[in-house]
Amino acid sequence: MDRPTAPPPADRVTAWLRRRLGRAVVLSYVAALVLPGPGLWLRRDHTMPLSTVTGLPLGTAPLLLSLVLFSAGLQVPVRELGRLLRKPTALLAGMVLHLVTPLLVIPVVAFGLHRTPDSDGGSGLITAMILIVAMPVAAGATVWTGKGDGDQPTMVGLVLVSTLLSPLTIPLVISTLVPLLDGGYADTLAATGRTIHGGFTLVTVVLPCAVGVLFRLALSTAWLSRAVRVIVPVALAGSLVLTYVNASGALGSFLAHPRPLLFGAALAVAALVCLLSFVLGRTAARLLHLDGPASSSLTLACGMNNSSASAVLITTTLPDKPHLLLPVLAYGLLQKTAASRVVRTGRHRHPPCPASP
């Protein structure tokens, strides 16, 4: 009787990273708190010299996002993408929820904040949360889907569709929720909605994933297996570096000017929005009677938004209010923690079928 063949070292590394992804995310935040310097340096644009007079500007965060999505595209079973057109229930439900969730959740949060003693009725925190929930489905959701053996084609489809439509959906969501804000925040957010363009998201999200799918089609089975074994663990590590880079930027201003009350408020608001978003996703999946993998993907798509893009928008449109990055940081940590729970719950409820003898 032949002994079972041991998995290659690269496969063992990938499995090890996926089992510990939740704890690794927390360690990334701790590293940003203890040693933010390298993360702040990575956040800045760097120039690759092309000649003595010209150079190519490069951003670490967009490159890492591209790597994660290229890896996701490379792992998509291309033939199953056709199933999304034949049975588009999860995809359509995910997109509807992605648009509706901000319109249901943010007014609830705003209602509570307007009754606090904050001078602007919590408009700063509401602004930050609007810029989070209006973003496309997070690229990192594909990592969690792969970690939990979820419906990867549906998740990649949700990331692609939400990103392709983001030049329309982001201004729509912002313009709908702007009346909830007071003072200068309303004017600033309205201007942001009018000036958002989709080039960044198309280049850093859609294109890398499409290239990954094309590589999968072009490579032979042997070469594809080799590529996946190398790229997947690198992309997992890249997602952790991206988390560290974003956390370093958010914590920098807080460490310079600590505001415990603001930190507590940001954590509470982010937790409420995150909880409501994931609950809506889980409830919708149950009402639609989706299977385990599709249910997990729908829940993750509803609760996980591209917080990295939110941080860039806040830094650009509100440079004098870096404290608003705190809700983004809190939401980024909470959505990853919630995603880890969704993945664990899905595995317990729908364990993988045993291999045939």
Summary of the structure (lengths in Angstrom):
residues: 357
radius of gyration: 20.4
end to end distance: 12.8
largest distance: 75.6
contacts: 1212
relative contact order: 0.17
helix: 77%
strand: 3%
